[in-house]
Each structure stands twice: as C-alpha cells, then as structure tokens.
C-alpha cells in the first residue's frame, strides 16, 4: 500500500462521523502493513523529530497506536472510550501528518525549515522614548526582561522623576537590595548629551545603579562607561545596553537587550579591598555555600532570579514589592539556615499577615516563627532548617533543596498578600 493510499484511509477514519467498531476494524485490517511502517518510520526519525514533541504526543504516537491495532482492544470496549474522548482522532491526525511529511518530501529534503532572523527598526515599534518606550518598559512583564538580563529585581517603577529642569525616564528600586536605580532610554545612537544626563540624574537622585539603554553604543561611550565602572566606588554601577528587536517571517517582533558594558566586580572589589588579606573562614564558607545554592537553583530551572555568589550571610528573593522580600540566611554559630519573609519597616503589614496566620501556615504546610520585633523597624516570619555546619558539607545538598522549597512556598503564599 502506498503512502497516498494510507493517507486516504486515515483521512477517512478521521472524517467518519458515525463510527462503528466493525467499520474501524475493517479499515485497519485493509491497511495491512501500516503498523509496521509507522513503527519503522518513528524509529528512524525519533531523534530528528518525534523527541521534539511534548511527552503526551510522543507517548500517544509511539504507544497508543499499538493498542488500536490489537483485536482484543476493540472487543473490550476500550476503543470506544478512547474514541469518545478524542484521543483516537488525535493519534490519527498525528500519524497523518507524519505520513504526509514522508510522502511529500524527498530523501534529501527532510530537514526542518529554519526561519531567517530579521532585525526590526526599534523606531518602528516605539516612536517616542518617553511616551512609548518608557511606558512599555515600565510594565511588569517588560521590566522583567531587563531584570533577567542584568540580574536585578526592579519594583516601584516611576516614570515621573525630575532632576531640576530635566526628567529621568525611569526611577526604580532593586527589591532585593533596596538600591535606587535609574534608567535613561535613548532610541538612537549614544551621544555626549545623554552621557552627561545619566551622571546628572545619578547625582541628583542619589542612584547607585545607572542603566543607559541606546540603539547603538559608540566606542567612545563604551570606553566612558568602562572607565566609570573601573574608577568609581563599589557602590556605583553603570550598565550600557543596546536595544534591538527581531522577527522571523511574519512573526511579532521580539525585543532583545544586549549588555555591552557592565560593572566589573572583580576590579571594584580589588580596588576597595586592595589593602586587605584574603577572606576569613566564615566569608569563604558563605561564598562556597551560595555558589552551590546557585547551582541548585539553576538545575531547577531558575524558579527565582539568582544573584552572584558572595561572602555575605543572606540571599534575598523578590516577591514583587520593596516592602518585603524572602531572605535565606546562614547562621553557622547556631547551626541553622533561616528562610523568612523579611519586612523592612511596616508593622501594619506584619499585623495584617499575622491576623490570618493560621490560614497562612495551612497554605505553607509548615509552621513559622512570627517575630514582630517591637523594638526594631523590621519584622520577620521565620522558618529554621537545622543542620548547618561550615566544617561539614555532607548535608549541603539536602539543606539547599529544603531552603529552595521553603523559599518558593513562602513566595507563593505571601506574594498576593503583599500587593
């Protein structure tokens, strides 16, 4: 039986509106070797195409058809149940696509079609820097694209910040550190005027992170930003970013941020600490722990943004507001890891959450320590994981996995309550 004949019979099965089991059985029987052919085709192309399908489709194509062809499958009623659920039709349609591909493509032309990436003029997407691009970037889903690129967690987005007679495009706060961030957008090639503006805005607004987004960065401005990063204090950080947009064929254009200059932490830390000796043991152990912690977060598909491993004792995770964050802390002297909702300075927020503490703990599925801390600005909702010992790393994998699990759970439970 040729592919064309097999395709015709499969299409008849799909189009048949009032199926009877006998009708299907006779058609399958008449198709003869199609089961063998399908299996051979799948096996010969599995790496090239079938494994790219979702698991459900892969299972459906490779396993369910075997059941469809078995006589006892028709006799026990399972076939009708499968047909009524739509699964049989889905299998047949998938099989039809595969056979059509085999029938219409020559042996030398079975490769996947690859679209050509075409750059789009960003001025066609955003006519005006302030009213179009800044407004677009300020939206949560769009600022997240920038967050992922430069490792920040920007919240409290403000597009109305003035410095004297000038207005900065965007002012925000990095949630995990509380650092003020300014963003200057320039949908044209970088120039001296905007370089002066970002320095003026940084000074006037006391910003620690300065992000300059341009259509194309000139060499002299790349050098200027590199010089600023290498010759200012550790607390001041400059990013120079090119904005591009691309599409494939008739697809929607997709923006892309390309970081061309960024802070060089090694140079800054060396400059600040050039008179100091090597890290002490606690600092070194914390650096090693957070390095492993990041590895686990990456292995789990980055359920939250990672930060560069450092020697400090805490690791903050964004929850969508500058009022609070999830903080993972290392308390080696008391042999535990703390996972907490840290509320910087808002007792009313703590009281609001505590008012439903029973419901919250039920959703978390574990108990937490509610620390209002009346004599301090901050409040904590803390969970402790015992077993931390900087002299014994044998349980680090377990401790890190539990810390990540608890951090994710806290973020999910508290996030909507913090809006």
C-alpha positions as CSV (number, residue, x, y, z in Angstrom):
1,X,0.0,0.0,0.0
2,X,1.4,3.4,-1.0
3,X,1.7,6.3,1.4
4,X,-1.0,8.1,-0.6
5,X,-3.4,5.2,-0.1
6,X,-2.6,5.0,3.6
7,X,-3.2,8.8,3.9
8,X,-6.5,8.4,2.2
9,X,-7.7,5.7,4.6
10,X,-6.5,7.5,7.7
11,X,-8.3,10.7,6.5
12,X,-11.5,8.5,6.0
13,X,-11.2,7.4,9.6
14,X,-10.9,10.9,10.8
15,X,-13.8,12.2,8.7
16,X,-16.1,9.3,9.5
17,X,-18.9,10.9,11.6
18,X,-20.8,7.9,12.9
19,X,-18.2,5.3,13.7
20,X,-18.9,1.7,14.4
21,X,-16.2,-0.6,15.7
22,X,-16.6,-3.0,12.8
23,X,-16.0,-0.2,10.4
24,X,-12.8,0.8,12.0
25,X,-11.6,-2.8,12.4
26,X,-12.1,-3.5,8.6
27,X,-10.3,-0.3,7.6
28,X,-7.4,-1.1,9.9
29,X,-7.3,-4.6,8.6
30,X,-7.3,-3.3,5.0
31,X,-4.4,-1.0,5.7
32,X,-2.2,-4.1,6.1
33,X,1.3,-3.2,6.9
34,X,0.7,0.4,8.2
35,X,1.5,-0.6,11.8
36,X,4.9,-1.9,10.8
37,X,5.5,1.0,8.6
38,X,4.6,3.5,11.3
39,X,6.8,1.9,13.8
40,X,9.7,1.8,11.4
41,X,9.2,5.4,10.4
42,X,9.0,6.6,14.0
43,X,12.2,4.7,15.0
44,X,14.1,6.0,12.0
45,X,13.2,9.6,12.8
46,X,12.9,9.7,16.6
47,X,16.0,11.8,17.2
48,X,15.2,14.2,14.4
49,X,11.6,14.9,15.1
50,X,9.5,12.8,17.5
51,X,11.5,13.7,20.6
52,X,10.8,17.3,19.9
53,X,7.1,16.7,20.5
54,X,5.5,17.1,24.0
55,X,5.7,14.0,26.1
56,X,1.9,13.4,25.7
57,X,2.2,13.4,21.9
58,X,5.3,11.2,22.0
59,X,3.5,8.7,24.1
60,X,0.4,8.9,22.1
61,X,2.2,8.3,18.8
62,X,4.5,5.6,19.9
63,X,2.3,3.6,22.3
64,X,-1.4,4.1,21.8
65,X,-1.4,3.1,18.1
66,X,-0.2,-0.4,19.1
67,X,-3.3,-0.8,21.2
68,X,-5.6,0.5,18.5
69,X,-4.4,-2.3,16.2
70,X,-5.0,-5.1,18.6
71,X,-8.2,-7.1,18.2
72,X,-8.8,-7.5,21.9
73,X,-8.7,-3.7,22.3
74,X,-11.8,-3.5,20.1
75,X,-13.5,-6.3,21.9
76,X,-13.2,-5.0,25.4
77,X,-14.8,-1.6,24.8
78,X,-11.7,0.5,25.4
79,X,-11.5,1.7,21.8
80,X,-15.0,3.3,22.0
81,X,-13.9,5.1,25.3
82,X,-10.8,6.3,23.6
83,X,-12.7,7.5,20.5
84,X,-15.3,9.3,22.6
85,X,-12.5,11.2,24.5
86,X,-10.9,12.3,21.2
87,X,-7.6,10.5,21.7
88,X,-8.0,8.2,18.8
89,X,-8.7,11.1,16.4
90,X,-5.7,12.9,17.8
91,X,-3.5,9.9,17.2
92,X,-4.7,9.5,13.6
93,X,-4.1,13.2,12.9
94,X,-0.6,13.0,14.2
95,X,0.0,9.9,12.2
96,X,-1.4,11.6,9.1
97,X,1.0,14.5,9.5
98,X,3.9,12.2,9.7
99,X,2.9,10.2,6.7
100,X,2.2,13.3,4.6
101,X,5.7,14.5,5.5
102,X,7.2,11.2,4.4
103,X,5.1,11.2,1.2
104,X,5.8,14.7,0.0
105,X,9.5,15.1,1.0
106,X,12.3,13.6,-1.0
107,X,15.1,11.9,0.9
108,X,17.4,14.9,0.5
109,X,14.8,17.4,1.7
110,X,13.6,16.2,5.2
111,X,15.3,18.8,7.2
112,X,13.4,21.2,9.4
113,X,12.7,24.6,7.9
114,X,14.7,27.3,9.7
115,X,13.4,30.9,9.6
116,X,15.7,33.8,9.0
117,X,16.1,36.3,11.9
118,X,15.4,39.8,10.7
119,X,16.2,42.9,12.7
120,X,13.4,45.5,13.1
121,X,14.0,49.2,13.4
122,X,13.1,50.0,17.0
123,X,11.7,53.4,15.9
124,X,9.0,51.4,14.1
125,X,8.0,49.9,17.4
126,X,8.4,52.8,19.7
127,X,8.0,56.3,18.1
128,X,8.8,58.2,21.3
129,X,11.3,57.4,24.0
130,X,9.2,58.7,26.9
131,X,5.6,58.2,25.9
132,X,6.1,54.9,24.0
133,X,9.2,53.0,25.1
134,X,9.4,54.1,28.7
135,X,5.7,53.4,29.2
136,X,6.2,50.0,27.6
137,X,9.3,49.2,29.7
138,X,7.6,50.2,33.0
139,X,5.0,47.3,32.7
140,X,5.8,44.3,34.9
141,X,6.2,41.8,32.1
142,X,8.6,44.0,30.2
143,X,10.7,45.2,33.0
144,X,11.2,41.5,33.9
145,X,13.0,41.1,30.5
146,X,15.5,43.7,31.7
147,X,15.7,42.2,35.2
148,X,16.7,38.8,33.7
149,X,19.4,40.4,31.6
150,X,21.2,42.4,34.3
151,X,20.3,40.4,37.4
152,X,18.1,43.0,39.2
153,X,14.6,42.8,40.6
154,X,13.2,46.2,39.9
155,X,10.0,47.3,41.6
156,X,8.3,50.7,42.4
157,X,8.7,51.8,38.8
158,X,8.3,55.6,38.4
159,X,8.3,57.4,35.1
160,X,7.9,60.9,36.5
161,X,11.2,61.7,38.3
162,X,12.6,65.2,37.9
163,X,16.1,66.4,38.5
164,X,16.0,70.2,38.2
165,X,14.5,71.1,34.8
166,X,15.2,67.6,33.5
167,X,13.2,64.4,33.8
168,X,14.7,60.9,34.2
169,X,13.0,58.3,32.1
170,X,12.5,55.7,34.8
171,X,13.4,55.5,38.5
172,X,13.0,52.2,40.3
173,X,14.2,50.2,43.4
174,X,16.0,46.9,43.3
175,X,13.8,44.9,45.6
176,X,16.4,42.6,47.0
177,X,18.9,45.3,48.0
178,X,16.8,48.4,48.3
179,X,19.2,50.2,45.9
180,X,17.8,53.1,43.8
181,X,18.1,52.5,40.1
182,X,17.7,55.0,37.2
183,X,17.1,54.1,33.5
184,X,17.8,56.5,30.7
185,X,16.3,55.5,27.3
186,X,17.8,56.7,24.1
187,X,16.3,55.2,20.9
188,X,19.2,56.4,18.8
189,X,23.0,56.1,18.9
190,X,24.6,57.1,22.2
191,X,25.8,60.7,22.5
192,X,27.6,63.0,24.9
193,X,24.4,64.8,25.9
194,X,22.9,61.6,27.3
195,X,26.1,60.6,29.0
196,X,26.0,63.9,30.9
197,X,22.4,63.3,31.7
198,X,22.9,59.9,33.3
199,X,25.7,61.3,35.6
200,X,23.5,64.3,36.5
201,X,20.5,62.1,37.2
202,X,22.6,59.7,39.3
203,X,23.9,62.6,41.4
204,X,20.5,64.3,41.8
205,X,18.6,61.2,42.7
206,X,21.4,59.5,44.7
207,X,21.1,56.4,42.5
208,X,23.6,53.6,42.9
209,X,22.8,51.7,39.6
210,X,22.6,53.6,36.3
211,X,21.2,51.9,33.2
212,X,21.7,53.6,29.9
213,X,19.7,52.0,27.0
214,X,20.6,53.0,23.5
215,X,20.0,51.9,19.9
216,X,23.8,51.6,19.3
217,X,26.7,52.3,21.6
218,X,29.5,54.3,20.1
219,X,33.1,53.2,21.0
220,X,33.9,56.4,22.9
221,X,30.8,55.9,25.2
222,X,31.6,52.2,25.7
223,X,35.0,53.4,26.9
224,X,33.5,56.1,29.1
225,X,31.2,53.6,30.9
226,X,34.0,51.1,31.3
227,X,36.1,53.9,32.8
228,X,33.3,54.9,35.2
229,X,32.9,51.3,36.4
230,X,36.6,50.8,36.9
231,X,37.2,54.1,38.7
232,X,34.2,54.7,40.9
233,X,33.4,53.0,44.2
234,X,31.9,49.6,44.6
235,X,28.5,51.0,45.3
236,X,28.1,52.8,42.0
237,X,27.4,50.6,38.9
238,X,26.9,51.6,35.3
239,X,25.2,49.5,32.6
240,X,25.3,50.4,28.9
241,X,22.7,48.3,26.9
242,X,21.8,48.2,23.2
243,X,18.2,47.6,22.4
244,X,17.4,45.5,19.3
245,X,14.2,43.9,18.0
246,X,13.9,40.8,15.7
247,X,11.2,38.8,14.0
248,X,11.1,35.6,11.9
249,X,9.0,35.8,8.8
250,X,5.6,37.4,9.7
251,X,6.1,36.8,13.5
252,X,5.6,39.5,16.1
253,X,8.8,41.4,16.8
254,X,10.7,40.4,19.9
255,X,12.9,42.9,21.8
256,X,16.4,42.0,22.9
257,X,18.6,43.7,25.4
258,X,22.3,43.4,24.7
259,X,24.6,44.4,27.5
260,X,27.7,45.9,26.0
261,X,29.3,47.4,29.3
262,X,28.6,46.4,32.9
263,X,30.2,46.6,36.3
264,X,33.4,44.6,36.8
265,X,33.0,43.4,40.3
266,X,36.5,41.9,40.5
267,X,38.1,45.3,39.7
268,X,36.0,47.2,42.1
269,X,36.4,44.7,45.0
270,X,40.1,44.6,44.4
271,X,40.3,48.4,44.4
272,X,38.3,48.6,47.6
273,X,40.0,45.7,49.4
274,X,43.5,46.1,48.0
275,X,45.0,46.5,51.5
276,X,43.1,43.6,53.0
277,X,44.1,40.0,53.2
278,X,42.2,37.0,51.9
279,X,38.7,36.3,53.1
280,X,38.3,34.9,56.6
281,X,36.9,31.3,57.0
282,X,33.3,32.4,57.5
283,X,33.3,34.6,54.4
284,X,34.9,31.8,52.4
285,X,32.4,29.2,53.6
286,X,29.5,31.5,52.8
287,X,30.8,32.1,49.3
288,X,31.1,28.4,48.7
289,X,27.6,27.7,50.1
290,X,26.0,30.4,47.8
291,X,27.9,29.1,44.8
292,X,26.3,25.6,45.4
293,X,23.0,27.3,46.2
294,X,23.0,29.0,42.7
295,X,23.9,25.7,41.1
296,X,20.8,24.1,42.6
297,X,18.6,27.0,41.6
298,X,19.8,26.8,38.0
299,X,19.3,23.0,38.0
300,X,15.7,23.5,39.0
301,X,15.0,25.9,36.1
302,X,15.6,29.1,38.0
303,X,12.3,29.3,40.0
304,X,13.5,32.7,41.1
305,X,16.3,35.1,40.0
306,X,19.8,34.2,41.0
307,X,22.4,36.6,42.4
308,X,26.1,36.5,42.1
309,X,27.5,34.3,44.9
310,X,29.1,36.5,47.6
311,X,30.6,36.2,51.1
312,X,27.6,37.9,52.9
313,X,25.3,35.8,55.1
314,X,22.0,36.4,53.3
315,X,20.4,35.8,49.9
316,X,17.3,37.8,49.1
317,X,14.5,36.7,46.7
318,X,12.0,39.1,45.2
319,X,8.3,39.0,46.0
320,X,7.1,42.0,43.9
321,X,7.4,44.8,46.4
322,X,10.1,46.8,48.1
323,X,8.2,46.5,51.4
324,X,9.4,42.9,51.9
325,X,11.4,40.0,50.5
326,X,12.1,36.4,51.1
327,X,15.5,36.1,52.7
328,X,17.7,33.0,53.1
329,X,20.3,33.4,55.8
330,X,23.2,31.4,57.1
331,X,23.6,31.3,60.9
332,X,26.5,29.0,61.4
333,X,27.0,29.7,65.1
334,X,23.5,28.4,65.8
335,X,23.7,25.7,63.2
336,X,20.7,26.6,61.1
337,X,19.6,28.2,57.8
338,X,16.8,30.7,58.1
339,X,14.2,31.2,55.4
340,X,12.0,34.2,56.2
341,X,9.7,36.9,54.9
342,X,11.7,40.0,55.9
343,X,9.5,43.1,56.3
344,X,11.9,46.1,56.4
345,X,9.7,48.7,58.1
346,X,6.0,48.1,58.2
347,X,4.4,46.8,61.4
348,X,0.9,47.3,59.9
349,X,1.8,44.8,57.1
350,X,3.1,42.3,59.7
351,X,-0.1,42.7,61.8
352,X,-2.2,42.2,58.7
353,X,-0.4,39.0,57.8
354,X,-0.5,37.7,61.4
355,X,-4.3,38.2,61.6
356,X,-4.5,35.3,59.2
357,X,-1.5,33.3,60.4
358,X,-3.4,30.1,60.9
359,X,-4.6,30.1,57.2
360,X,-1.1,31.1,56.0
361,X,0.5,28.2,57.9
362,X,-2.1,25.9,56.5
363,X,-1.2,27.0,53.0
364,X,2.5,26.8,53.7
365,X,2.1,23.3,55.2
366,X,4.7,24.2,57.8
367,X,4.8,26.3,60.9
368,X,6.8,29.6,61.1
369,X,8.0,31.9,63.9
370,X,6.1,35.2,63.8
371,X,8.6,37.8,65.1
372,X,7.1,41.3,65.2
373,X,10.3,42.7,66.8
374,X,8.6,45.7,68.6
375,X,12.0,47.3,69.4
376,X,13.2,47.2,65.8
377,X,11.9,48.6,62.5
378,X,12.0,45.2,60.8
379,X,9.7,42.2,61.3
380,X,10.3,38.5,60.4
381,X,8.3,35.5,59.6
382,X,10.9,32.8,60.0
383,X,11.4,29.1,59.3
384,X,14.6,27.4,60.6
385,X,16.4,24.5,58.9
386,X,18.7,22.8,61.4
387,X,22.0,21.2,60.5
388,X,24.2,23.9,59.0
389,X,27.9,23.3,59.8
390,X,30.6,25.1,57.8
391,X,33.0,22.3,58.8
392,X,30.8,19.5,57.3
393,X,29.4,19.9,53.8
394,X,28.0,16.4,53.5
395,X,24.4,17.6,54.0
396,X,24.6,20.7,51.9
397,X,22.5,19.2,49.0
398,X,19.6,18.4,51.4
399,X,19.8,21.7,53.2
400,X,19.9,23.7,49.9
401,X,17.0,21.8,48.4
402,X,14.9,22.3,51.5
403,X,15.8,26.0,51.6
404,X,14.7,26.4,48.0
405,X,11.5,24.5,48.6
406,X,10.6,26.7,51.6
407,X,11.5,29.9,49.8
408,X,9.3,29.0,46.8
409,X,6.4,28.1,49.1
410,X,6.7,31.4,51.1
411,X,6.9,33.4,47.9
412,X,3.8,31.8,46.5
413,X,1.8,32.1,49.7
414,X,2.8,35.7,50.6
415,X,3.1,37.3,47.1
416,X,-0.6,38.1,46.6
417,X,-1.0,39.3,50.2
418,X,1.8,41.9,49.7
419,X,0.1,43.8,46.8
